[in-house]
Amino acid sequence: MQIQKTGIERSRNITRFRSIDFYLVVPVILLTIIGIYVLNKVLSEGYAAYPGNLYRQIAAAMLGIFCALVICFIDTQLLKVLSWIIYASAMFLLLLVPLDNYSMMAEWGADAWLNLPVLGNFQPSELAKIGLVMVVADLFERMNSKEFSMWKGLGLIAAVYAPPMLLIFKQPDFGTAMVIAFSFVCVLFVWGVKYRYFLLAASLGIVAGIPLVWNFYLEGYQKKRILSLVFEGSDPKAEYNLVQSKLAIASGGLAGNNTGVRVSVPVKESDFIYSAVSEHLGFIGTTVLLCLAFFFICRCLYVASKCNKASYSYIIIGIAAAFAFHFIENMGMSVGLLPITGIPLPFISLGGTSLLVNYISFGIILNISMNRQQEA
Protein backbone atom coordinates (compact mmCIF):
# COMPACT_ATOMS: atom_id res chain seq x y z
CA MET A 1 0.00 0.00 0.00
CA GLN A 2 2.83 2.36 0.93
CA ILE A 3 4.61 1.52 -2.33
CA GLN A 4 1.43 2.26 -4.26
CA LYS A 5 1.04 5.65 -2.54
CA THR A 6 4.67 6.51 -3.24
CA GLY A 7 4.18 5.59 -6.89
CA ILE A 8 1.08 7.78 -7.18
CA GLU A 9 2.85 10.75 -5.58
CA ARG A 10 5.85 10.29 -7.86
CA SER A 11 3.54 10.15 -10.87
CA ARG A 12 1.83 13.38 -9.77
CA ASN A 13 5.16 15.13 -9.32
CA ILE A 14 6.30 14.03 -12.79
CA THR A 15 3.02 15.25 -14.29
CA ARG A 16 3.36 18.53 -12.41
CA PHE A 17 6.91 19.03 -13.68
CA ARG A 18 5.93 18.27 -17.26
CA SER A 19 3.19 20.89 -17.06
CA ILE A 20 5.73 23.69 -16.46
CA ASP A 21 5.24 26.30 -19.18
CA PHE A 22 8.74 26.75 -20.55
CA TYR A 23 7.45 29.39 -22.95
CA LEU A 24 7.09 31.52 -19.82
CA VAL A 25 10.20 30.28 -18.01
CA VAL A 26 12.79 30.71 -20.77
CA PRO A 27 12.18 34.44 -21.49
CA VAL A 28 12.28 35.29 -17.76
CA ILE A 29 15.52 33.38 -17.15
CA LEU A 30 17.15 34.93 -20.22
CA LEU A 31 16.09 38.42 -19.17
CA THR A 32 17.58 37.81 -15.72
CA ILE A 33 20.86 36.59 -17.24
CA ILE A 34 21.03 39.66 -19.49
CA GLY A 35 20.36 41.86 -16.46
CA ILE A 36 23.10 40.31 -14.32
CA TYR A 37 25.60 40.43 -17.21
CA VAL A 38 24.93 44.11 -17.94
CA LEU A 39 24.85 45.04 -14.24
CA ASN A 40 28.24 43.38 -13.76
CA LYS A 41 29.63 45.58 -16.53
CA VAL A 42 27.99 48.76 -15.20
CA LEU A 43 28.70 48.25 -11.50
CA SER A 44 32.34 47.31 -12.08
CA GLU A 45 32.97 50.72 -13.63
CA GLY A 46 33.48 52.85 -10.54
CA TYR A 47 30.74 51.79 -8.09
CA ALA A 48 32.18 51.68 -4.58
CA ALA A 49 29.78 48.98 -3.41
CA TYR A 50 30.84 46.56 -6.17
CA PRO A 51 30.85 43.53 -6.08
CA GLY A 52 28.59 43.44 -3.01
CA ASN A 53 25.68 45.07 -4.86
CA LEU A 54 25.99 42.54 -7.67
CA TYR A 55 26.04 39.63 -5.22
CA ARG A 56 22.88 40.99 -3.58
CA GLN A 57 21.20 41.12 -6.99
CA ILE A 58 22.17 37.51 -7.69
CA ALA A 59 20.94 36.50 -4.22
CA ALA A 60 17.64 38.28 -4.89
CA ALA A 61 17.34 36.40 -8.19
CA MET A 62 18.00 33.06 -6.44
CA LEU A 63 15.47 33.88 -3.70
CA GLY A 64 12.98 35.00 -6.35
CA ILE A 65 13.38 31.77 -8.32
CA PHE A 66 12.87 29.77 -5.12
CA CYS A 67 9.70 31.74 -4.28
CA ALA A 68 8.40 31.28 -7.84
CA LEU A 69 8.98 27.51 -7.61
CA VAL A 70 7.18 27.29 -4.27
CA ILE A 71 4.23 29.32 -5.56
CA CYS A 72 3.90 27.46 -8.85
CA PHE A 73 3.67 24.09 -7.07
CA ILE A 74 1.00 25.04 -4.51
CA ASP A 75 -2.63 24.20 -5.15
CA THR A 76 -4.19 26.86 -7.36
CA GLN A 77 -7.22 26.91 -5.08
CA LEU A 78 -4.99 28.47 -2.41
CA LEU A 79 -4.35 31.55 -4.57
CA LYS A 80 -7.35 33.28 -2.98
CA VAL A 81 -5.80 32.85 0.47
CA LEU A 82 -2.40 33.92 -0.88
CA SER A 83 -3.95 37.06 -2.38
CA TRP A 84 -5.23 38.26 1.00
CA ILE A 85 -1.93 37.39 2.69
CA ILE A 86 -0.02 39.48 0.12
CA TYR A 87 -2.54 42.33 0.32
CA ALA A 88 -2.53 42.41 4.15
CA SER A 89 1.28 42.22 4.25
CA ALA A 90 1.59 45.08 1.76
CA MET A 91 -0.87 47.21 3.76
CA PHE A 92 0.99 46.56 7.02
CA LEU A 93 4.34 47.45 5.45
CA LEU A 94 2.91 50.56 3.74
CA LEU A 95 1.67 51.78 7.12
CA LEU A 96 5.16 51.28 8.54
CA VAL A 97 6.86 53.38 5.83
CA PRO A 98 6.16 56.82 7.38
CA LEU A 99 6.73 55.50 10.92
CA ASP A 100 10.09 53.73 10.68
CA ASN A 101 12.33 56.83 10.81
CA TYR A 102 14.01 55.71 7.59
CA SER A 103 13.65 57.87 4.51
CA MET A 104 15.27 58.15 1.09
CA MET A 105 13.40 61.37 0.27
CA ALA A 106 16.65 63.28 -0.30
CA GLU A 107 18.01 60.70 -2.77
CA TRP A 108 14.85 59.65 -4.65
CA GLY A 109 12.22 62.30 -3.88
CA ALA A 110 9.94 59.82 -2.08
CA ASP A 111 9.69 58.06 1.27
CA ALA A 112 8.72 54.67 -0.17
CA TRP A 113 11.21 52.22 1.38
CA LEU A 114 11.66 50.25 4.57
CA ASN A 115 15.05 49.16 5.87
CA LEU A 116 14.36 45.54 6.82
CA PRO A 117 16.78 43.10 8.47
CA VAL A 118 18.59 40.81 5.98
CA LEU A 119 16.55 42.11 3.00
CA GLY A 120 17.76 45.71 3.32
CA ASN A 121 15.72 48.34 1.44
CA PHE A 122 12.25 47.05 0.63
CA GLN A 123 9.50 48.89 -1.26
CA PRO A 124 6.04 47.73 -0.03
CA SER A 125 4.21 49.35 -2.95
CA GLU A 126 5.77 46.72 -5.23
CA LEU A 127 4.05 44.01 -3.17
CA ALA A 128 0.79 45.97 -3.20
CA LYS A 129 0.64 45.71 -7.01
CA ILE A 130 0.28 41.93 -6.79
CA GLY A 131 -2.08 41.84 -3.82
CA LEU A 132 -4.49 44.35 -5.36
CA VAL A 133 -4.73 42.50 -8.67
CA MET A 134 -5.34 39.14 -7.01
CA VAL A 135 -7.97 40.39 -4.55
CA VAL A 136 -10.02 42.35 -7.10
CA ALA A 137 -9.85 39.45 -9.60
CA ASP A 138 -11.96 37.40 -7.18
CA LEU A 139 -14.37 40.32 -6.71
CA PHE A 140 -14.80 40.71 -10.47
CA GLU A 141 -15.55 36.99 -10.80
CA ARG A 142 -18.18 37.23 -8.06
CA MET A 143 -19.76 40.09 -9.97
CA ASN A 144 -19.81 37.85 -13.07
CA SER A 145 -21.60 35.10 -11.16
CA LYS A 146 -24.13 37.61 -9.75
CA GLU A 147 -23.00 36.82 -6.20
CA PHE A 148 -22.37 40.57 -5.94
CA SER A 149 -24.33 43.25 -7.74
CA MET A 150 -22.28 45.55 -9.94
CA TRP A 151 -22.55 48.47 -7.52
CA LYS A 152 -21.73 46.36 -4.48
CA GLY A 153 -18.76 44.83 -6.30
CA LEU A 154 -17.44 48.21 -7.44
CA GLY A 155 -17.88 49.55 -3.91
CA LEU A 156 -15.83 46.67 -2.49
CA ILE A 157 -13.18 47.17 -5.18
CA ALA A 158 -12.96 50.87 -4.30
CA ALA A 159 -12.62 49.94 -0.61
CA VAL A 160 -9.78 47.53 -1.46
CA TYR A 161 -7.92 50.02 -3.65
CA ALA A 162 -8.36 53.21 -1.62
CA PRO A 163 -6.12 52.53 1.44
CA PRO A 164 -2.94 51.41 -0.40
CA MET A 165 -3.37 54.01 -3.14
CA LEU A 166 -3.70 56.84 -0.60
CA LEU A 167 -0.57 55.64 1.20
CA ILE A 168 1.35 55.35 -2.10
CA PHE A 169 0.28 58.83 -3.20
CA LYS A 170 1.35 60.20 0.16
CA GLN A 171 4.91 58.88 -0.24
CA PRO A 172 4.68 60.23 -3.06
CA ASP A 173 5.28 57.44 -5.60
CA PHE A 174 3.47 58.57 -8.72
CA GLY A 175 5.18 55.96 -10.93
CA THR A 176 3.88 52.98 -8.94
CA ALA A 177 0.45 54.60 -8.70
CA MET A 178 0.36 54.82 -12.51
CA VAL A 179 1.30 51.13 -12.81
CA ILE A 180 -1.50 50.11 -10.41
CA ALA A 181 -4.03 52.32 -12.22
CA PHE A 182 -3.04 50.96 -15.64
CA SER A 183 -3.24 47.37 -14.38
CA PHE A 184 -6.72 47.98 -12.95
CA VAL A 185 -7.97 49.61 -16.16
CA CYS A 186 -6.77 46.60 -18.20
CA VAL A 187 -8.60 44.17 -15.90
CA LEU A 188 -11.70 46.38 -16.02
CA PHE A 189 -11.56 46.37 -19.81
CA VAL A 190 -11.27 42.56 -19.99
CA TRP A 191 -14.07 42.22 -17.45
CA GLY A 192 -16.39 43.87 -19.93
CA VAL A 193 -16.68 47.64 -19.53
CA LYS A 194 -17.81 49.17 -22.80
CA TYR A 195 -15.55 51.32 -24.95
CA ARG A 196 -17.68 54.42 -24.53
CA TYR A 197 -17.17 54.39 -20.76
CA PHE A 198 -13.42 54.26 -21.22
CA LEU A 199 -13.58 57.16 -23.66
CA LEU A 200 -15.75 59.11 -21.22
CA ALA A 201 -13.40 58.41 -18.32
CA ALA A 202 -10.37 59.33 -20.44
CA SER A 203 -12.02 62.60 -21.47
CA LEU A 204 -12.84 63.46 -17.85
CA GLY A 205 -9.30 62.54 -16.83
CA ILE A 206 -7.81 64.86 -19.44
CA VAL A 207 -10.17 67.75 -18.70
CA ALA A 208 -10.28 67.52 -14.91
CA GLY A 209 -7.66 65.06 -13.69
CA ILE A 210 -4.56 66.40 -15.43
CA PRO A 211 -4.93 70.01 -14.18
CA LEU A 212 -5.52 68.77 -10.61
CA VAL A 213 -2.50 66.45 -10.69
CA TRP A 214 -0.35 69.16 -12.28
CA ASN A 215 -1.28 71.89 -9.81
CA PHE A 216 -1.61 69.97 -6.56
CA TYR A 217 0.38 66.74 -6.77
CA LEU A 218 3.40 66.88 -9.08
CA GLU A 219 6.65 68.22 -7.65
CA GLY A 220 8.65 70.86 -9.48
CA TYR A 221 11.22 68.41 -10.82
CA GLN A 222 8.45 66.17 -12.17
CA LYS A 223 6.88 69.09 -14.03
CA LYS A 224 10.25 69.95 -15.53
CA ARG A 225 10.66 66.38 -16.80
CA ILE A 226 7.31 66.54 -18.58
CA LEU A 227 7.93 70.01 -20.02
CA SER A 228 11.39 69.03 -21.26
CA LEU A 229 9.82 66.06 -23.06
CA VAL A 230 7.20 68.23 -24.76
CA PHE A 231 9.50 71.22 -25.39
CA GLU A 232 12.89 69.72 -26.17
CA GLY A 233 15.76 72.00 -25.20
CA SER A 234 13.66 74.13 -22.85
CA ASP A 235 15.59 73.06 -19.74
CA PRO A 236 19.06 71.57 -20.39
CA LYS A 237 19.49 70.71 -16.70
CA ALA A 238 16.25 68.72 -16.56
CA GLU A 239 17.12 67.01 -19.86
CA TYR A 240 20.64 65.98 -18.82
CA ASN A 241 19.73 62.39 -17.92
CA LEU A 242 17.83 61.88 -21.16
CA VAL A 243 20.59 63.38 -23.32
CA GLN A 244 23.19 61.13 -21.69
CA SER A 245 20.90 58.12 -22.09
CA LYS A 246 20.54 58.76 -25.81
CA LEU A 247 24.30 59.15 -26.19
CA ALA A 248 24.88 55.84 -24.41
CA ILE A 249 22.32 54.08 -26.61
CA ALA A 250 23.89 55.53 -29.76
CA SER A 251 27.39 54.52 -28.64
CA GLY A 252 26.37 50.85 -28.55
CA GLY A 253 26.23 50.52 -32.32
CA LEU A 254 25.35 47.09 -33.69
CA ALA A 255 26.98 44.79 -31.10
CA GLY A 256 28.06 47.05 -28.23
CA ASN A 257 30.68 49.68 -27.45
CA ASN A 258 34.05 47.94 -27.22
CA THR A 259 36.18 51.09 -27.05
CA GLY A 260 36.24 51.11 -23.25
CA VAL A 261 34.98 54.71 -23.20
CA ARG A 262 31.61 54.82 -21.45
CA VAL A 263 28.97 57.52 -21.42
CA SER A 264 28.12 58.77 -17.94
CA VAL A 265 24.38 58.26 -17.32
CA PRO A 266 22.86 58.94 -13.88
CA VAL A 267 21.19 55.88 -12.25
CA LYS A 268 22.42 53.82 -15.18
CA GLU A 269 22.11 50.67 -13.08
CA SER A 270 18.35 51.01 -12.49
CA ASP A 271 16.17 53.70 -14.10
CA PHE A 272 18.32 53.97 -17.23
CA ILE A 273 19.46 50.35 -17.45
CA TYR A 274 18.11 50.15 -21.00
CA SER A 275 20.81 52.60 -22.11
CA ALA A 276 23.40 50.32 -20.48
CA VAL A 277 22.02 47.28 -22.33
CA SER A 278 22.39 49.16 -25.61
CA GLU A 279 25.85 50.44 -24.72
CA HIS A 280 27.20 46.99 -23.84
CA LEU A 281 25.19 44.75 -26.17
CA GLY A 282 24.28 47.15 -28.97
CA PHE A 283 21.31 46.99 -31.30
CA ILE A 284 21.44 43.19 -31.26
CA GLY A 285 21.16 43.10 -27.47
CA THR A 286 18.27 45.56 -27.25
CA THR A 287 16.45 43.70 -30.04
CA VAL A 288 16.80 40.43 -28.12
CA LEU A 289 15.54 42.16 -24.98
CA LEU A 290 12.53 43.59 -26.81
CA CYS A 291 11.70 40.22 -28.38
CA LEU A 292 11.94 38.40 -25.03
CA ALA A 293 9.74 40.97 -23.29
CA PHE A 294 7.19 40.95 -26.12
CA PHE A 295 7.08 37.14 -26.25
CA PHE A 296 6.66 36.92 -22.47
CA ILE A 297 3.72 39.36 -22.43
CA CYS A 298 2.09 37.64 -25.42
CA ARG A 299 2.44 34.25 -23.73
CA CYS A 300 0.82 35.66 -20.57
CA LEU A 301 -2.12 36.91 -22.63
CA TYR A 302 -2.42 33.52 -24.35
CA VAL A 303 -2.50 31.71 -21.00
CA ALA A 304 -5.10 34.19 -19.72
CA SER A 305 -7.31 33.45 -22.72
CA LYS A 306 -7.23 29.71 -21.97
CA CYS A 307 -7.98 29.79 -18.22
CA ASN A 308 -10.94 27.82 -16.90
CA LYS A 309 -11.82 30.48 -14.31
CA ALA A 310 -12.41 34.15 -14.97
CA SER A 311 -10.53 35.20 -11.80
CA TYR A 312 -7.38 33.44 -13.04
CA SER A 313 -7.62 35.33 -16.34
CA TYR A 314 -8.03 38.62 -14.48
CA ILE A 315 -5.00 37.89 -12.29
CA ILE A 316 -2.77 37.20 -15.29
CA ILE A 317 -4.10 40.21 -17.21
CA GLY A 318 -3.45 42.50 -14.24
CA ILE A 319 0.07 41.22 -13.61
CA ALA A 320 0.94 41.15 -17.33
CA ALA A 321 -0.33 44.74 -17.69
CA ALA A 322 1.96 45.84 -14.84
CA PHE A 323 4.92 44.11 -16.53
CA ALA A 324 4.02 45.68 -19.88
CA PHE A 325 3.78 49.15 -18.34
CA HIS A 326 7.22 48.75 -16.79
CA PHE A 327 8.78 47.55 -20.05
CA ILE A 328 7.18 50.28 -22.17
CA GLU A 329 7.74 53.15 -19.74
CA ASN A 330 11.35 52.29 -18.92
CA MET A 331 12.38 51.82 -22.54
CA GLY A 332 10.28 54.78 -23.69
CA MET A 333 11.77 57.22 -21.20
CA SER A 334 15.31 56.07 -22.04
CA VAL A 335 14.86 57.10 -25.68
CA GLY A 336 12.83 60.26 -25.00
CA LEU A 337 9.38 59.02 -26.01
CA LEU A 338 7.87 59.06 -22.50
CA PRO A 339 8.38 61.17 -19.34
CA ILE A 340 11.17 60.11 -16.99
CA THR A 341 9.98 58.15 -13.96
CA GLY A 342 11.66 55.91 -11.42
CA ILE A 343 10.19 52.74 -12.92
CA PRO A 344 12.67 49.83 -13.24
CA LEU A 345 13.02 47.45 -16.17
CA PRO A 346 11.66 44.04 -15.04
CA PHE A 347 14.29 41.35 -14.35
CA ILE A 348 17.04 43.72 -15.57
CA SER A 349 17.34 46.77 -13.28
CA LEU A 350 19.30 46.71 -10.04
CA GLY A 351 16.97 46.35 -7.06
CA GLY A 352 16.28 43.38 -4.83
CA THR A 353 12.67 44.35 -4.06
CA SER A 354 11.73 44.73 -7.71
CA LEU A 355 13.43 41.48 -8.76
CA LEU A 356 11.92 39.47 -5.90
CA VAL A 357 8.40 40.81 -6.53
CA ASN A 358 8.79 40.20 -10.27
CA TYR A 359 9.54 36.54 -9.57
CA ILE A 360 6.62 36.24 -7.15
CA SER A 361 4.36 37.65 -9.88
CA PHE A 362 5.91 35.25 -12.37
CA GLY A 363 5.33 32.33 -10.00
CA ILE A 364 1.63 33.17 -9.76
CA ILE A 365 1.29 33.26 -13.55
CA LEU A 366 3.22 29.99 -13.86
CA ASN A 367 1.00 28.35 -11.24
CA ILE A 368 -2.14 29.21 -13.20
CA SER A 369 -0.56 28.10 -16.47
CA MET A 370 0.48 24.74 -15.01
CA ASN A 371 -2.98 24.20 -13.55
CA ARG A 372 -4.53 24.98 -16.94
CA GLN A 373 -2.33 22.43 -18.70
CA GLN A 374 -3.03 19.71 -16.12
CA GLU A 375 -6.78 20.15 -16.54
CA ALA A 376 -6.60 20.24 -20.34
Residue pairs with C-beta under 8 A, 6 or more apart in sequence:
15 374
16 73
16 370
16 374
19 370
19 371
19 373
19 374
20 72
20 366
20 370
21 299
21 303
21 366
21 369
21 370
21 373
23 295
23 299
24 296
24 299
24 300
24 303
24 362
24 365
24 366
24 369
25 366
27 292
27 293
27 295
27 296
27 299
28 296
28 347
28 359
28 362
30 288
30 292
31 289
31 292
31 293
31 296
31 346
31 347
31 348
32 61
32 347
32 355
34 277
34 281
34 285
34 288
34 289
34 292
34 348
35 57
35 273
35 345
35 347
35 348
35 349
36 54
36 57
36 58
36 61
37 280
38 273
38 276
38 277
38 280
38 281
38 348
39 54
39 57
39 269
39 273
39 276
39 350
40 54
41 276
41 280
42 268
42 269
42 273
42 276
42 280
43 49
43 50
43 51
43 53
43 54
43 269
43 350
44 50
44 51
44 54
45 262
47 53
47 269
53 269
53 350
56 120
56 352
57 350
57 351
57 352
57 355
59 352
60 352
60 355
60 356
61 355
61 359
63 356
63 359
64 355
64 356
64 358
64 359
64 360
64 362
65 359
67 356
67 359
67 360
67 363
68 359
68 360
68 362
68 363
68 366
69 363
70 363
71 82
71 360
71 363
71 364
71 366
71 367
72 363
72 366
72 367
72 370
73 367
74 82
74 367
76 312
76 367
76 368
76 371
79 134
79 312
79 315
79 364
79 367
79 368
80 134
80 138
82 134
82 364
83 131
83 134
83 135
83 137
83 138
84 131
84 135
86 127
86 130
86 131
86 134
86 360
87 128
87 131
87 132
87 134
87 135
87 160
88 131
89 127
89 131
90 124
90 125
90 127
90 128
90 130
90 131
90 164
91 128
91 131
91 163
91 164
91 167
93 114
93 122
93 124
93 127
94 124
94 125
94 128
94 164
94 167
94 168
95 167
96 114
96 124
97 111
97 112
97 113
97 114
97 124
97 167
97 171
98 111
98 170
100 114
100 115
102 113
102 114
102 115
103 111
103 113
104 110
104 111
104 112
104 113
104 121
105 111
108 342
109 219
109 221
109 342
110 171
110 172
110 173
110 342
111 171
112 123
112 124
112 125
112 168
112 171
112 173
112 176
113 121
113 122
113 123
113 353
114 121
114 122
114 123
114 124
115 121
115 122
116 122
119 352
119 353
120 352
121 352
121 353
122 352
122 353
123 176
123 353
123 354
125 164
125 168
125 171
125 173
125 176
126 176
126 353
126 354
126 357
127 357
128 164
128 168
128 176
128 180
129 176
129 179
129 180
129 183
129 322
129 357
129 361
130 319
130 357
130 360
130 361
130 364
131 164
132 160
132 161
132 164
132 180
132 183
132 184
132 318
133 183
133 184
133 187
133 314
133 315
133 318
133 319
133 322
134 315
134 318
134 364
135 160
136 157
136 160
136 161
136 184
136 187
136 314
136 318
137 187
137 311
137 312
137 314
137 315
137 318
138 311
139 148
139 153
139 156
139 157
139 160
140 153
140 157
140 187
140 191
140 310
140 311
140 314
141 309
141 310
141 311
141 314
142 148
142 153
143 149
143 150
143 153
143 191
144 191
144 310
148 156
161 180
161 184
164 180
165 177
165 180
168 176
168 177
168 180
169 177
169 217
172 217
172 219
174 217
174 218
174 222
174 341
175 329
175 341
175 342
175 343
176 343
178 325
178 329
178 341
179 322
179 325
179 326
179 343
180 322
182 321
182 322
182 325
183 318
183 319
183 321
183 322
183 325
184 318
185 198
185 321
186 317
186 318
186 321
187 314
187 317
187 318
187 321
189 198
190 304
190 313
190 314
190 317
191 314
214 223
218 226
221 238
224 235
224 238
225 238
225 339
225 340
226 339
227 234
227 235
227 238
228 234
228 235
228 238
228 239
228 242
229 242
229 336
229 338
229 339
229 340
232 239
232 336
233 239
236 243
240 266
241 265
241 266
241 267
241 272
241 340
242 333
242 336
242 340
244 263
244 264
244 265
244 266
244 272
244 275
245 265
245 272
245 274
245 275
245 334
245 335
245 336
246 275
246 335
246 336
247 263
247 265
248 262
248 263
248 265
248 268
248 272
248 275
248 276
248 278
248 279
249 274
249 275
249 278
249 279
249 286
249 334
249 335
251 257
251 261
251 262
251 263
251 279
252 278
252 279
252 280
252 281
252 282
252 283
252 285
252 286
253 282
253 283
254 282
254 283
254 284
255 281
255 282
255 283
255 284
255 285
256 279
256 280
256 281
256 282
256 284
256 285
257 279
257 280
257 282
262 279
263 275
263 279
265 272
265 275
265 276
266 272
268 275
268 276
269 276
269 349
269 350
270 342
270 344
270 349
270 350
270 351
271 330
271 333
271 340
271 341
271 342
271 343
271 344
271 349
272 334
273 330
273 344
273 345
273 348
273 349
273 350
274 286
274 289
274 330
274 331
274 334
274 335
274 345
274 348
275 334
277 285
277 286
277 289
277 348
278 285
278 286
281 288
289 348
290 331
293 323
293 327
293 346
296 323
297 320
297 323
297 324
297 327
300 316
300 319
300 320
300 323
300 365
301 316
301 317
301 320
303 316
303 365
303 368
303 369
303 372
304 312
304 313
304 316
304 317
304 320
305 313
306 372
307 313
307 316
307 368
307 372
308 372
308 375
312 368
312 371
312 372
315 364
315 365
315 368
316 365
316 368
319 361
319 364
319 365
320 365
322 361
323 346
323 358
323 361
325 343
326 343
326 344
326 345
326 346
327 345
327 346
328 338
329 338
329 341
329 343
330 343
330 344
330 345
330 349
331 345
332 338
333 339
333 340
333 341
333 343
344 350
344 351
344 354
346 354
346 358
347 355
347 358
